[in-house]
Amino acid sequence: MAVPISDKLTSTKKKLEYYSDFTMGFEQNPITNRLAKITNEQAVASGLKNLILTNQGERPFNPLFGSRVKRLLFEPVNDTTASLISDSIKQTIRSFENRIILLQVKVSPDEDNNSYNVTIVYALINNQNHPLVLNVSLTRVR
């Protein structure tokens, strides 16, 4: 049986790269002098954090993109506000992040530091057997 030429020229060993993005600081790769990039889990985690910390109306031409989290940080630090933050994060992720399956969002108030500790448990849609955890500390900035 003849082997198609495309099979001879195509590498059978492929690097699994589902998602990629540039680093937040737009650093250069020291070897290639191109923009450094992050891939897969790191790219999605960075995107999630950016999504949560973006205010609604902040993104030009897409006023619904983002969350209400920063506005809620100026409310009293208690369990009620933590619940509102959790609901806002869940709604935002379900609306704008289609690369993941959201498993859990836990928001704990830290009254001593006037902040909230957020734990997001999720799985990439391409690798649902491996849950990932993103920890974010939310502190109000004047």
Biotite code that builds the C-alpha atoms (Angstrom):
import biotite.structure as struc

atoms = struc.array([
    struc.Atom([0.000, 0.000, 0.000], chain_id="A", res_id=1, res_name="MET", atom_name="CA", element="C"),
    struc.Atom([1.332, 3.403, -0.950], chain_id="A", res_id=2, res_name="ALA", atom_name="CA", element="C"),
    struc.Atom([1.973, 6.019, 1.728], chain_id="A", res_id=3, res_name="VAL", atom_name="CA", element="C"),
    struc.Atom([0.686, 9.508, 0.846], chain_id="A", res_id=4, res_name="PRO", atom_name="CA", element="C"),
    struc.Atom([3.418, 12.104, 0.448], chain_id="A", res_id=5, res_name="ILE", atom_name="CA", element="C"),
    struc.Atom([1.733, 14.319, 3.045], chain_id="A", res_id=6, res_name="SER", atom_name="CA", element="C"),
    struc.Atom([2.381, 11.628, 5.673], chain_id="A", res_id=7, res_name="ASP", atom_name="CA", element="C"),
    struc.Atom([6.060, 11.589, 4.776], chain_id="A", res_id=8, res_name="LYS", atom_name="CA", element="C"),
    struc.Atom([6.412, 15.356, 5.077], chain_id="A", res_id=9, res_name="LEU", atom_name="CA", element="C"),
    struc.Atom([4.265, 15.860, 8.175], chain_id="A", res_id=10, res_name="THR", atom_name="CA", element="C"),
    struc.Atom([5.772, 15.301, 11.570], chain_id="A", res_id=11, res_name="SER", atom_name="CA", element="C"),
    struc.Atom([3.908, 12.703, 13.583], chain_id="A", res_id=12, res_name="THR", atom_name="CA", element="C"),
    struc.Atom([5.187, 14.190, 16.823], chain_id="A", res_id=13, res_name="LYS", atom_name="CA", element="C"),
    struc.Atom([3.404, 17.482, 17.408], chain_id="A", res_id=14, res_name="LYS", atom_name="CA", element="C"),
    struc.Atom([3.712, 19.794, 20.353], chain_id="A", res_id=15, res_name="LYS", atom_name="CA", element="C"),
    struc.Atom([0.370, 20.192, 22.077], chain_id="A", res_id=16, res_name="LEU", atom_name="CA", element="C"),
    struc.Atom([-0.270, 23.912, 22.126], chain_id="A", res_id=17, res_name="GLU", atom_name="CA", element="C"),
    struc.Atom([-3.883, 24.833, 22.497], chain_id="A", res_id=18, res_name="TYR", atom_name="CA", element="C"),
    struc.Atom([-3.696, 28.436, 23.610], chain_id="A", res_id=19, res_name="TYR", atom_name="CA", element="C"),
    struc.Atom([-0.971, 31.054, 23.510], chain_id="A", res_id=20, res_name="SER", atom_name="CA", element="C"),
    struc.Atom([-0.610, 34.683, 24.456], chain_id="A", res_id=21, res_name="ASP", atom_name="CA", element="C"),
    struc.Atom([2.068, 37.305, 25.000], chain_id="A", res_id=22, res_name="PHE", atom_name="CA", element="C"),
    struc.Atom([3.419, 37.996, 28.465], chain_id="A", res_id=23, res_name="THR", atom_name="CA", element="C"),
    struc.Atom([1.903, 40.925, 30.347], chain_id="A", res_id=24, res_name="MET", atom_name="CA", element="C"),
    struc.Atom([5.123, 42.952, 30.176], chain_id="A", res_id=25, res_name="GLY", atom_name="CA", element="C"),
    struc.Atom([5.752, 42.184, 26.479], chain_id="A", res_id=26, res_name="PHE", atom_name="CA", element="C"),
    struc.Atom([9.210, 40.864, 27.337], chain_id="A", res_id=27, res_name="GLU", atom_name="CA", element="C"),
    struc.Atom([11.530, 39.621, 24.612], chain_id="A", res_id=28, res_name="GLN", atom_name="CA", element="C"),
    struc.Atom([12.686, 36.056, 24.267], chain_id="A", res_id=29, res_name="ASN", atom_name="CA", element="C"),
    struc.Atom([16.465, 36.337, 24.839], chain_id="A", res_id=30, res_name="PRO", atom_name="CA", element="C"),
    struc.Atom([17.259, 33.707, 22.214], chain_id="A", res_id=31, res_name="ILE", atom_name="CA", element="C"),
    struc.Atom([14.979, 34.709, 19.336], chain_id="A", res_id=32, res_name="THR", atom_name="CA", element="C"),
    struc.Atom([14.544, 38.422, 20.181], chain_id="A", res_id=33, res_name="ASN", atom_name="CA", element="C"),
    struc.Atom([10.825, 37.996, 19.499], chain_id="A", res_id=34, res_name="ARG", atom_name="CA", element="C"),
    struc.Atom([8.059, 38.671, 21.963], chain_id="A", res_id=35, res_name="LEU", atom_name="CA", element="C"),
    struc.Atom([8.002, 36.040, 24.680], chain_id="A", res_id=36, res_name="ALA", atom_name="CA", element="C"),
    struc.Atom([4.820, 34.026, 24.865], chain_id="A", res_id=37, res_name="LYS", atom_name="CA", element="C"),
    struc.Atom([3.015, 31.901, 27.369], chain_id="A", res_id=38, res_name="ILE", atom_name="CA", element="C"),
    struc.Atom([1.032, 28.839, 26.397], chain_id="A", res_id=39, res_name="THR", atom_name="CA", element="C"),
    struc.Atom([-1.797, 26.588, 27.508], chain_id="A", res_id=40, res_name="ASN", atom_name="CA", element="C"),
    struc.Atom([-2.397, 26.731, 31.285], chain_id="A", res_id=41, res_name="GLU", atom_name="CA", element="C"),
    struc.Atom([-0.367, 29.909, 31.785], chain_id="A", res_id=42, res_name="GLN", atom_name="CA", element="C"),
    struc.Atom([-2.165, 31.727, 28.950], chain_id="A", res_id=43, res_name="ALA", atom_name="CA", element="C"),
    struc.Atom([-5.615, 30.801, 30.240], chain_id="A", res_id=44, res_name="VAL", atom_name="CA", element="C"),
    struc.Atom([-4.725, 31.720, 33.843], chain_id="A", res_id=45, res_name="ALA", atom_name="CA", element="C"),
    struc.Atom([-3.448, 35.103, 32.685], chain_id="A", res_id=46, res_name="SER", atom_name="CA", element="C"),
    struc.Atom([-6.606, 35.640, 30.631], chain_id="A", res_id=47, res_name="GLY", atom_name="CA", element="C"),
    struc.Atom([-8.828, 34.732, 33.586], chain_id="A", res_id=48, res_name="LEU", atom_name="CA", element="C"),
    struc.Atom([-7.047, 37.157, 35.877], chain_id="A", res_id=49, res_name="LYS", atom_name="CA", element="C"),
    struc.Atom([-7.280, 39.946, 33.282], chain_id="A", res_id=50, res_name="ASN", atom_name="CA", element="C"),
    struc.Atom([-10.967, 39.218, 32.741], chain_id="A", res_id=51, res_name="LEU", atom_name="CA", element="C"),
    struc.Atom([-11.768, 39.422, 36.440], chain_id="A", res_id=52, res_name="ILE", atom_name="CA", element="C"),
    struc.Atom([-9.775, 42.627, 36.974], chain_id="A", res_id=53, res_name="LEU", atom_name="CA", element="C"),
    struc.Atom([-11.234, 44.433, 33.948], chain_id="A", res_id=54, res_name="THR", atom_name="CA", element="C"),
    struc.Atom([-14.109, 46.777, 34.782], chain_id="A", res_id=55, res_name="ASN", atom_name="CA", element="C"),
    struc.Atom([-17.262, 46.632, 32.697], chain_id="A", res_id=56, res_name="GLN", atom_name="CA", element="C"),
    struc.Atom([-17.116, 49.485, 30.224], chain_id="A", res_id=57, res_name="GLY", atom_name="CA", element="C"),
    struc.Atom([-13.326, 49.698, 30.350], chain_id="A", res_id=58, res_name="GLU", atom_name="CA", element="C"),
    struc.Atom([-12.742, 47.890, 27.039], chain_id="A", res_id=59, res_name="ARG", atom_name="CA", element="C"),
    struc.Atom([-13.426, 50.107, 24.007], chain_id="A", res_id=60, res_name="PRO", atom_name="CA", element="C"),
    struc.Atom([-16.138, 48.866, 21.632], chain_id="A", res_id=61, res_name="PHE", atom_name="CA", element="C"),
    struc.Atom([-17.134, 46.097, 24.073], chain_id="A", res_id=62, res_name="ASN", atom_name="CA", element="C"),
    struc.Atom([-18.807, 47.781, 27.072], chain_id="A", res_id=63, res_name="PRO", atom_name="CA", element="C"),
    struc.Atom([-20.179, 44.539, 28.551], chain_id="A", res_id=64, res_name="LEU", atom_name="CA", element="C"),
    struc.Atom([-16.768, 42.838, 28.770], chain_id="A", res_id=65, res_name="PHE", atom_name="CA", element="C"),
    struc.Atom([-15.362, 42.562, 32.283], chain_id="A", res_id=66, res_name="GLY", atom_name="CA", element="C"),
    struc.Atom([-16.737, 42.222, 35.790], chain_id="A", res_id=67, res_name="SER", atom_name="CA", element="C"),
    struc.Atom([-18.134, 44.279, 38.678], chain_id="A", res_id=68, res_name="ARG", atom_name="CA", element="C"),
    struc.Atom([-15.475, 43.035, 41.084], chain_id="A", res_id=69, res_name="VAL", atom_name="CA", element="C"),
    struc.Atom([-13.543, 46.282, 41.493], chain_id="A", res_id=70, res_name="LYS", atom_name="CA", element="C"),
    struc.Atom([-16.738, 48.166, 42.375], chain_id="A", res_id=71, res_name="ARG", atom_name="CA", element="C"),
    struc.Atom([-17.610, 45.576, 45.009], chain_id="A", res_id=72, res_name="LEU", atom_name="CA", element="C"),
    struc.Atom([-14.232, 45.990, 46.724], chain_id="A", res_id=73, res_name="LEU", atom_name="CA", element="C"),
    struc.Atom([-15.429, 49.285, 48.212], chain_id="A", res_id=74, res_name="PHE", atom_name="CA", element="C"),
    struc.Atom([-18.325, 47.609, 49.987], chain_id="A", res_id=75, res_name="GLU", atom_name="CA", element="C"),
    struc.Atom([-17.919, 46.351, 53.587], chain_id="A", res_id=76, res_name="PRO", atom_name="CA", element="C"),
    struc.Atom([-15.553, 43.380, 53.866], chain_id="A", res_id=77, res_name="VAL", atom_name="CA", element="C"),
    struc.Atom([-17.903, 40.594, 54.897], chain_id="A", res_id=78, res_name="ASN", atom_name="CA", element="C"),
    struc.Atom([-19.463, 37.324, 53.729], chain_id="A", res_id=79, res_name="ASP", atom_name="CA", element="C"),
    struc.Atom([-22.292, 39.074, 51.871], chain_id="A", res_id=80, res_name="THR", atom_name="CA", element="C"),
    struc.Atom([-19.896, 41.052, 49.694], chain_id="A", res_id=81, res_name="THR", atom_name="CA", element="C"),
    struc.Atom([-17.795, 37.896, 49.211], chain_id="A", res_id=82, res_name="ALA", atom_name="CA", element="C"),
    struc.Atom([-20.899, 36.144, 47.891], chain_id="A", res_id=83, res_name="SER", atom_name="CA", element="C"),
    struc.Atom([-21.601, 39.042, 45.485], chain_id="A", res_id=84, res_name="LEU", atom_name="CA", element="C"),
    struc.Atom([-17.997, 38.924, 44.261], chain_id="A", res_id=85, res_name="ILE", atom_name="CA", element="C"),
    struc.Atom([-18.248, 35.169, 43.745], chain_id="A", res_id=86, res_name="SER", atom_name="CA", element="C"),
    struc.Atom([-21.474, 35.547, 41.739], chain_id="A", res_id=87, res_name="ASP", atom_name="CA", element="C"),
    struc.Atom([-19.936, 38.308, 39.615], chain_id="A", res_id=88, res_name="SER", atom_name="CA", element="C"),
    struc.Atom([-16.849, 36.205, 38.868], chain_id="A", res_id=89, res_name="ILE", atom_name="CA", element="C"),
    struc.Atom([-18.959, 33.171, 37.927], chain_id="A", res_id=90, res_name="LYS", atom_name="CA", element="C"),
    struc.Atom([-21.179, 35.208, 35.632], chain_id="A", res_id=91, res_name="GLN", atom_name="CA", element="C"),
    struc.Atom([-18.214, 36.922, 33.978], chain_id="A", res_id=92, res_name="THR", atom_name="CA", element="C"),
    struc.Atom([-16.320, 33.679, 33.369], chain_id="A", res_id=93, res_name="ILE", atom_name="CA", element="C"),
    struc.Atom([-19.376, 31.910, 31.971], chain_id="A", res_id=94, res_name="ARG", atom_name="CA", element="C"),
    struc.Atom([-20.098, 34.842, 29.663], chain_id="A", res_id=95, res_name="SER", atom_name="CA", element="C"),
    struc.Atom([-16.628, 35.578, 28.296], chain_id="A", res_id=96, res_name="PHE", atom_name="CA", element="C"),
    struc.Atom([-14.240, 32.661, 28.851], chain_id="A", res_id=97, res_name="GLU", atom_name="CA", element="C"),
    struc.Atom([-15.065, 29.728, 26.580], chain_id="A", res_id=98, res_name="ASN", atom_name="CA", element="C"),
    struc.Atom([-11.723, 27.929, 26.937], chain_id="A", res_id=99, res_name="ARG", atom_name="CA", element="C"),
    struc.Atom([-12.524, 26.492, 30.366], chain_id="A", res_id=100, res_name="ILE", atom_name="CA", element="C"),
    struc.Atom([-15.088, 24.597, 32.362], chain_id="A", res_id=101, res_name="ILE", atom_name="CA", element="C"),
    struc.Atom([-15.671, 26.377, 35.647], chain_id="A", res_id=102, res_name="LEU", atom_name="CA", element="C"),
    struc.Atom([-15.726, 23.965, 38.578], chain_id="A", res_id=103, res_name="LEU", atom_name="CA", element="C"),
    struc.Atom([-15.678, 26.193, 41.665], chain_id="A", res_id=104, res_name="GLN", atom_name="CA", element="C"),
    struc.Atom([-15.232, 29.793, 42.802], chain_id="A", res_id=105, res_name="VAL", atom_name="CA", element="C"),
    struc.Atom([-14.460, 30.434, 46.453], chain_id="A", res_id=106, res_name="LYS", atom_name="CA", element="C"),
    struc.Atom([-14.130, 33.964, 47.849], chain_id="A", res_id=107, res_name="VAL", atom_name="CA", element="C"),
    struc.Atom([-12.915, 34.465, 51.417], chain_id="A", res_id=108, res_name="SER", atom_name="CA", element="C"),
    struc.Atom([-12.913, 37.888, 53.063], chain_id="A", res_id=109, res_name="PRO", atom_name="CA", element="C"),
    struc.Atom([-9.722, 38.979, 54.815], chain_id="A", res_id=110, res_name="ASP", atom_name="CA", element="C"),
    struc.Atom([-10.987, 41.701, 57.134], chain_id="A", res_id=111, res_name="GLU", atom_name="CA", element="C"),
    struc.Atom([-7.576, 42.471, 58.634], chain_id="A", res_id=112, res_name="ASP", atom_name="CA", element="C"),
    struc.Atom([-6.136, 43.446, 55.238], chain_id="A", res_id=113, res_name="ASN", atom_name="CA", element="C"),
    struc.Atom([-9.363, 44.782, 53.661], chain_id="A", res_id=114, res_name="ASN", atom_name="CA", element="C"),
    struc.Atom([-9.066, 42.263, 50.856], chain_id="A", res_id=115, res_name="SER", atom_name="CA", element="C"),
    struc.Atom([-10.530, 39.052, 49.484], chain_id="A", res_id=116, res_name="TYR", atom_name="CA", element="C"),
    struc.Atom([-8.790, 35.812, 48.593], chain_id="A", res_id=117, res_name="ASN", atom_name="CA", element="C"),
    struc.Atom([-10.292, 34.236, 45.485], chain_id="A", res_id=118, res_name="VAL", atom_name="CA", element="C"),
    struc.Atom([-9.742, 30.622, 44.489], chain_id="A", res_id=119, res_name="THR", atom_name="CA", element="C"),
    struc.Atom([-10.978, 29.545, 41.061], chain_id="A", res_id=120, res_name="ILE", atom_name="CA", element="C"),
    struc.Atom([-10.956, 25.856, 40.183], chain_id="A", res_id=121, res_name="VAL", atom_name="CA", element="C"),
    struc.Atom([-11.372, 25.113, 36.488], chain_id="A", res_id=122, res_name="TYR", atom_name="CA", element="C"),
    struc.Atom([-10.387, 22.697, 33.735], chain_id="A", res_id=123, res_name="ALA", atom_name="CA", element="C"),
    struc.Atom([-9.350, 23.430, 30.176], chain_id="A", res_id=124, res_name="LEU", atom_name="CA", element="C"),
    struc.Atom([-11.935, 22.194, 27.701], chain_id="A", res_id=125, res_name="ILE", atom_name="CA", element="C"),
    struc.Atom([-9.165, 20.264, 25.928], chain_id="A", res_id=126, res_name="ASN", atom_name="CA", element="C"),
    struc.Atom([-7.976, 18.577, 29.117], chain_id="A", res_id=127, res_name="ASN", atom_name="CA", element="C"),
    struc.Atom([-10.928, 18.099, 31.442], chain_id="A", res_id=128, res_name="GLN", atom_name="CA", element="C"),
    struc.Atom([-9.251, 15.426, 33.546], chain_id="A", res_id=129, res_name="ASN", atom_name="CA", element="C"),
    struc.Atom([-6.706, 17.843, 34.993], chain_id="A", res_id=130, res_name="HIS", atom_name="CA", element="C"),
    struc.Atom([-8.297, 20.581, 37.163], chain_id="A", res_id=131, res_name="PRO", atom_name="CA", element="C"),
    struc.Atom([-6.318, 23.782, 37.631], chain_id="A", res_id=132, res_name="LEU", atom_name="CA", element="C"),
    struc.Atom([-6.387, 26.319, 40.458], chain_id="A", res_id=133, res_name="VAL", atom_name="CA", element="C"),
    struc.Atom([-5.976, 30.092, 40.173], chain_id="A", res_id=134, res_name="LEU", atom_name="CA", element="C"),
    struc.Atom([-5.512, 32.113, 43.372], chain_id="A", res_id=135, res_name="ASN", atom_name="CA", element="C"),
    struc.Atom([-6.049, 35.858, 43.216], chain_id="A", res_id=136, res_name="VAL", atom_name="CA", element="C"),
    struc.Atom([-5.919, 38.401, 46.003], chain_id="A", res_id=137, res_name="SER", atom_name="CA", element="C"),
    struc.Atom([-8.306, 41.311, 45.494], chain_id="A", res_id=138, res_name="LEU", atom_name="CA", element="C"),
    struc.Atom([-7.443, 44.546, 47.279], chain_id="A", res_id=139, res_name="THR", atom_name="CA", element="C"),
    struc.Atom([-9.060, 47.899, 46.750], chain_id="A", res_id=140, res_name="ARG", atom_name="CA", element="C"),
    struc.Atom([-6.871, 50.625, 45.313], chain_id="A", res_id=141, res_name="VAL", atom_name="CA", element="C"),
    struc.Atom([-7.663, 54.272, 45.929], chain_id="A", res_id=142, res_name="ARG", atom_name="CA", element="C"),
])
